[in-house]
Amino acid sequence: MRLLGKVAVVTGAASGIGKEIARAFQREGAKVVIADLNQAGADAAAAELGGNDAIGVAMDVTSEAEVDAGMARAISAFGRIDVLVSNAGIQIVAPVKDFEFAKWKQMLAIHLDGAFLTTRAVLKHMYMQTTGGSIIYMGSVHAKEASLLKAPYVTAKHGLLGLAKVVAKEGAKYGVRANVICPGFVRTPLVDKQIPEQAKALGISEEQVIKGVMLKDTVDGEFTTVEDVAEAAVFFAGFKTNALTGQSLIVSHGWSMQ
């Protein structure tokens, strides 16, 4: 019960990695706010957790008003916020020369503006609580490495490393830590959508995308799992001191070793 008595807000938690992190946090004793663009999905995910330890909140992380309202609802329900997992994200793949500016802005807004807005909102509460807190950004191996067809995604994920380091320095005197989890390819609907898109863009088969692009540099030819990532999130959220603040952790079956 590493998170007993803690309250965590997880964005993009109606499915995939965020949903598994919410499950893991609850198992470790936390109350969980499942924030998602889809209210019905957030409510359904909260209902799956059961009891009075989870609520669903509709939140467009690119909307200042919705973020602030969602955090206010979390405080109203549980009285505090101890952990933020900034996980909401999307993926769009295309070569730089063909990438639509509107889609570029959409990607950066969700990944970077969303991280900023949710961070700013929870810091106001964490600083006043005087009991510290943990902010965890969902990065990617692409926070460390580049790949074809992913210019805005790689740019955004690199940016999260910088944001985390600033938050770590500013939050230290309040006991607020900031970290980045950098998963490899996790077999979620987001990744499943990429497989045919990359196959088409690269002119190869879907099997070649999986084996020759996504998993070729892993040590075991295996996808990272949602459970792998959730365990890393529990580790950071439950860490007791500032010793690891500002650090990132690559969870990629050896794809990237930095």
C-alpha positions in Angstrom: 0.0 0.0 0.0 2.6 2.5 -1.1 0.0 5.2 -1.9 -2.3 4.8 1.1 -4.2 8.0 1.8 -3.0 9.7 -1.4 -5.3 11.2 -4.1 -4.2 10.9 -7.7 -5.4 12.6 -10.9 -4.7 10.6 -14.0 -5.5 12.2 -17.4 -6.4 10.2 -20.4 -7.3 7.4 -18.0 -10.5 6.0 -19.6 -8.4 3.4 -21.5 -4.9 2.2 -22.2 -1.9 3.2 -20.0 -3.8 5.7 -18.0 -6.5 3.2 -17.0 -3.9 0.7 -15.9 -2.1 3.3 -13.8 -5.4 4.2 -12.2 -5.9 0.5 -11.3 -2.4 0.2 -9.9 -2.8 3.3 -7.8 -6.0 2.1 -6.3 -4.4 -1.2 -5.4 -1.7 0.7 -3.6 -4.3 2.6 -1.5 -4.9 5.8 -3.5 -8.2 7.5 -4.3 -8.2 8.1 -8.1 -9.7 10.8 -10.3 -10.0 9.5 -13.8 -9.9 12.5 -16.1 -10.7 12.0 -19.8 -12.1 13.9 -22.7 -14.9 11.4 -22.7 -17.1 11.8 -19.6 -18.9 8.5 -20.2 -15.6 6.7 -20.6 -14.2 8.3 -17.5 -17.3 7.3 -15.5 -17.1 3.8 -16.8 -13.5 3.4 -15.8 -14.2 4.8 -12.4 -17.1 2.4 -12.0 -14.9 -0.5 -12.8 -12.7 0.4 -9.9 -15.7 0.4 -7.7 -16.4 1.7 -4.2 -16.0 5.3 -3.2 -12.3 5.6 -4.2 -12.7 6.7 -7.8 -14.6 9.3 -9.8 -14.7 10.2 -13.4 -14.1 13.8 -14.6 -14.5 15.2 -18.1 -11.4 17.1 -19.0 -10.1 18.5 -22.3 -6.5 19.1 -21.2 -6.1 21.9 -23.8 -8.8 23.9 -22.1 -7.7 26.1 -19.2 -11.3 26.3 -17.9 -11.9 22.5 -18.1 -8.6 21.7 -16.4 -9.2 24.1 -13.6 -12.8 22.9 -13.2 -11.7 19.3 -13.2 -9.1 19.8 -10.5 -11.7 21.7 -8.4 -14.0 18.8 -8.6 -11.2 16.5 -7.5 -10.6 18.7 -4.5 -14.3 18.8 -3.7 -14.5 15.0 -3.9 -11.4 14.0 -2.0 -10.1 17.2 -0.3 -6.6 17.1 -1.8 -4.3 16.2 -4.7 -1.1 14.3 -4.1 -0.2 12.9 -7.5 -0.8 14.0 -11.1 -0.1 11.7 -14.0 -0.2 13.8 -17.2 -0.9 11.0 -19.6 -3.4 12.3 -22.2 -2.1 12.1 -25.7 -2.7 11.3 -29.3 -0.6 10.2 -32.3 -0.6 11.4 -35.9 2.1 10.1 -38.3 3.2 11.8 -41.5 6.5 13.1 -43.0 7.4 16.6 -42.0 7.0 17.9 -45.6 3.4 16.7 -45.6 2.4 17.4 -42.0 -0.6 19.7 -41.7 0.1 22.7 -39.5 -3.3 22.3 -37.8 -2.4 18.8 -36.8 1.0 19.9 -35.6 -0.6 22.5 -33.3 -3.2 19.9 -32.1 -0.4 17.5 -31.1 1.6 20.1 -29.2 -1.5 21.4 -27.5 -2.5 18.1 -26.2 0.9 16.9 -25.1 2.6 20.2 -24.0 -0.2 22.7 -23.3 -2.1 19.9 -21.5 0.9 19.1 -19.3 1.4 22.7 -18.5 -2.2 23.4 -17.6 -2.7 20.4 -15.5 0.7 21.0 -13.7 -0.1 24.6 -13.0 -3.5 23.6 -11.6 -2.3 20.9 -9.2 0.8 22.8 -8.1 -1.5 25.5 -6.5 -3.0 22.8 -4.3 0.2 20.8 -3.6 2.1 23.9 -2.5 -0.7 24.9 -0.1 -1.0 21.4 1.3 2.6 21.5 2.5 2.8 17.7 2.3 4.5 17.5 -1.0 3.4 15.7 -4.1 4.4 13.9 -7.3 3.9 15.0 -10.9 4.5 12.3 -13.5 4.6 13.0 -17.2 4.0 10.3 -19.7 6.9 10.7 -22.1 8.2 8.1 -24.5 11.3 6.6 -25.8 10.8 9.4 -28.3 11.7 11.8 -25.5 15.2 10.4 -26.0 15.2 9.2 -29.6 13.8 10.3 -33.0 11.7 8.2 -35.4 10.5 8.7 -38.9 7.0 10.3 -39.4 6.7 11.6 -35.8 8.0 15.2 -35.8 5.4 16.7 -33.4 5.3 13.7 -31.1 9.1 13.6 -30.8 9.2 17.4 -30.3 6.5 17.3 -27.6 8.0 14.4 -25.7 11.4 16.0 -25.7 9.7 19.1 -24.3 8.2 17.2 -21.4 11.8 16.5 -20.2 12.4 20.2 -19.9 9.1 20.9 -18.2 9.8 18.2 -15.6 13.2 19.6 -14.8 11.8 23.1 -14.2 9.0 21.8 -12.1 11.5 19.7 -10.1 13.6 22.7 -9.3 10.6 25.0 -8.5 8.8 22.4 -6.5 11.7 21.1 -4.4 11.2 23.4 -1.5 7.6 22.3 -1.3 8.4 18.6 -1.5 6.9 18.3 -5.0 8.7 16.0 -7.3 8.6 15.7 -11.1 9.5 12.8 -13.2 9.0 11.4 -16.7 8.2 7.8 -17.7 9.5 7.0 -21.2 7.8 3.8 -22.5 8.6 2.0 -25.6 5.8 0.8 -27.9 2.8 -0.3 -25.7 0.1 -2.3 -27.5 -2.7 0.1 -27.0 -5.4 1.3 -29.4 -3.1 4.3 -30.0 -0.3 2.0 -31.2 -2.7 -0.4 -33.1 -3.8 2.6 -35.1 -0.2 3.5 -36.0 0.6 0.1 -37.5 -1.4 0.4 -40.8 -0.6 4.1 -41.0 3.1 3.4 -40.8 2.8 0.4 -43.2 1.2 2.7 -45.8 3.7 5.6 -45.3 6.7 3.3 -45.3 5.5 1.0 -48.1 5.9 -2.2 -46.0 3.7 -4.8 -44.4 2.1 -4.4 -41.0 4.1 -7.3 -39.7 7.3 -5.6 -40.9 6.2 -2.4 -39.0 5.8 -4.5 -35.8 9.0 -6.5 -36.1 11.2 -4.2 -38.1 10.2 -0.8 -36.8 8.5 -1.0 -33.4 10.3 -4.0 -31.8 13.5 -4.3 -33.8 15.7 -2.7 -31.1 14.3 -4.4 -28.1 16.3 -7.1 -26.4 13.4 -9.6 -26.5 11.1 -8.6 -29.3 8.4 -7.8 -26.8 6.0 -4.8 -26.5 6.2 -2.9 -23.3 3.0 -3.6 -21.4 0.6 -1.3 -19.6 1.5 -3.1 -16.4 5.2 -2.3 -16.9 4.4 1.4 -17.2 2.0 1.4 -14.3 4.6 -0.2 -12.0 7.0 2.7 -12.9 4.3 5.2 -12.1 3.7 3.6 -8.7 7.4 3.7 -8.0 7.7 7.5 -8.8 4.4 8.4 -7.0 5.4 6.5 -3.8 9.0 7.7 -3.6 9.6 9.5 -0.3 12.3 12.1 -1.1 13.6 14.5 -3.7 16.4 12.1 -4.6 15.0 11.1 -8.0 13.2 14.4 -8.9 13.8 15.6 -12.4 14.8 12.2 -13.6 13.3 10.1 -16.4 12.9 6.4 -16.6 12.9 4.4 -19.9 10.6 1.4 -19.8 11.2 -0.1 -23.2 12.5 -3.7 -23.0 16.0 -2.4 -23.8 15.0 -0.4 -26.9 16.8 2.6 -25.6 19.5 2.4 -22.9 20.4 5.8 -21.7 
